[in-house]
Amino acid sequence: MKNIRLLASIAAGSVLLSATALAQEADKKAERAWKSKCASCHGQTGKGDTDKGKELKVEDMTAAKYQSKKDADLKKSVLEGVKADGKEVMPGFKDELTPEQADALIKYTRGFKK
């Protein structure tokens, strides 16, 4: 009986480690997507402090105003893009990102809180 409990404990720990490894890999993928698609305007930390970000007056993602937005609204922006005064100020990435990847990016930006 003791061996069965030990094996069950080891198996549970293995599943937990696997889930943690999968979550870490998903976080790394979101970070790579951020760096390749978003950081040139939004900056590495989401403050919009790049030359392009300042030119476009992108929102500071560390601010409470951004952080209070609904995930669904942010996902729509990521996938469909953003327009201001009838001009595209951010392209949509629906042809480059899956909805799940967009969700991961949004989760990544939630880490930018002040």
C-alpha positions as MATLAB code, in Angstrom:
seq = 'MKNIRLLASIAAGSVLLSATALAQEADKKAERAWKSKCASCHGQTGKGDTDKGKELKVEDMTAAKYQSKKDADLKKSVLEGVKADGKEVMPGFKDELTPEQADALIKYTRGFKK';
ca = [
       0.000    0.000    0.000;
       2.882    2.330    0.826;
       4.395    1.721   -2.628;
       1.090    2.551   -4.322;
       0.891    5.861   -2.472;
       4.488    6.633   -3.389;
       3.829    5.864   -7.061;
       0.665    7.953   -7.029;
       2.570   10.836   -5.454;
       5.343   10.576   -8.045;
       2.806   10.443  -10.871;
       0.979   13.504   -9.531;
       4.264   15.374   -9.249;
       5.154   14.397  -12.805;
       1.838   15.717  -14.117;
       2.357   18.955  -12.189;
       5.861   19.349  -13.623;
       4.545   18.674  -17.125;
       1.813   21.290  -16.721;
       4.355   23.782  -15.383;
       6.709   23.085  -18.289;
       3.875   23.575  -20.778;
       2.895   26.867  -19.145;
       6.493   28.067  -19.216;
       6.790   27.190  -22.907;
       3.542   29.047  -23.655;
       4.931   32.090  -21.811;
       8.142   31.922  -23.860;
       6.144   31.741  -27.095;
       4.085   34.764  -26.070;
       7.267   36.661  -25.238;
       8.752   35.800  -28.656;
       5.544   36.918  -30.373;
       5.606   40.150  -28.350;
       9.195   40.864  -29.357;
       8.594   40.129  -33.032;
       5.197   41.777  -33.517;
       4.595   44.333  -30.766;
       7.737   45.636  -29.097;
       8.821   47.894  -31.968;
       5.923   50.229  -31.116;
       4.850   49.245  -27.617;
       8.365   48.769  -26.217;
       9.815   45.836  -24.337;
       7.855   46.718  -21.201;
       4.614   47.937  -22.807;
       5.165   51.618  -21.989;
       5.118   52.699  -25.648;
       8.459   54.405  -25.137;
       9.935   53.611  -28.558;
      10.328   56.273  -31.247;
       7.480   54.699  -33.219;
       5.350   54.333  -30.101;
       5.830   57.993  -29.219;
       5.026   59.015  -32.796;
       1.813   56.978  -32.751;
       1.045   57.938  -29.143;
       0.455   54.323  -28.174;
      -1.127   53.642  -24.837;
       1.005   52.813  -21.811;
       0.115   49.191  -21.111;
       1.421   49.456  -17.560;
      -1.257   52.017  -16.699;
      -4.471   51.124  -14.903;
      -6.518   52.400  -17.863;
      -5.053   49.725  -20.138;
      -5.005   47.023  -17.482;
      -8.716   47.548  -16.777;
      -9.715   46.788  -20.381;
     -11.567   43.559  -21.073;
      -9.625   40.706  -22.623;
     -12.218   40.426  -25.402;
     -11.664   44.056  -26.421;
      -7.893   43.629  -26.406;
      -8.172   40.427  -28.420;
     -10.256   42.222  -31.024;
      -7.548   44.894  -31.305;
      -4.778   42.308  -31.629;
      -6.580   40.318  -34.292;
      -8.395   43.073  -36.205;
      -6.085   46.046  -35.622;
      -6.732   49.564  -34.393;
      -7.875   52.605  -36.326;
      -7.828   56.246  -35.282;
      -9.281   59.046  -37.350;
      -9.986   56.523  -40.102;
      -6.330   55.471  -40.336;
      -4.850   52.162  -39.364;
      -2.520   52.804  -36.444;
      -1.978   49.155  -35.597;
      -2.296   46.299  -38.050;
      -4.400   43.300  -37.190;
      -2.640   39.991  -36.800;
      -5.522   37.612  -37.543;
      -3.558   36.122  -40.447;
      -0.457   35.623  -38.297;
      -1.798   34.677  -34.869;
      -4.359   32.157  -33.764;
      -6.980   33.278  -31.250;
      -5.092   31.249  -28.627;
      -1.851   33.082  -29.440;
      -3.688   36.399  -29.116;
      -4.948   35.274  -25.695;
      -1.372   34.426  -24.687;
      -0.183   37.880  -25.788;
      -2.907   39.531  -23.745;
      -1.932   37.457  -20.732;
       1.664   38.543  -21.334;
       0.651   42.233  -21.313;
      -1.158   41.737  -18.007;
       2.319   41.288  -16.529;
       3.135   44.918  -17.388;
       1.185   46.345  -14.416;
       2.827   49.211  -12.542;
];
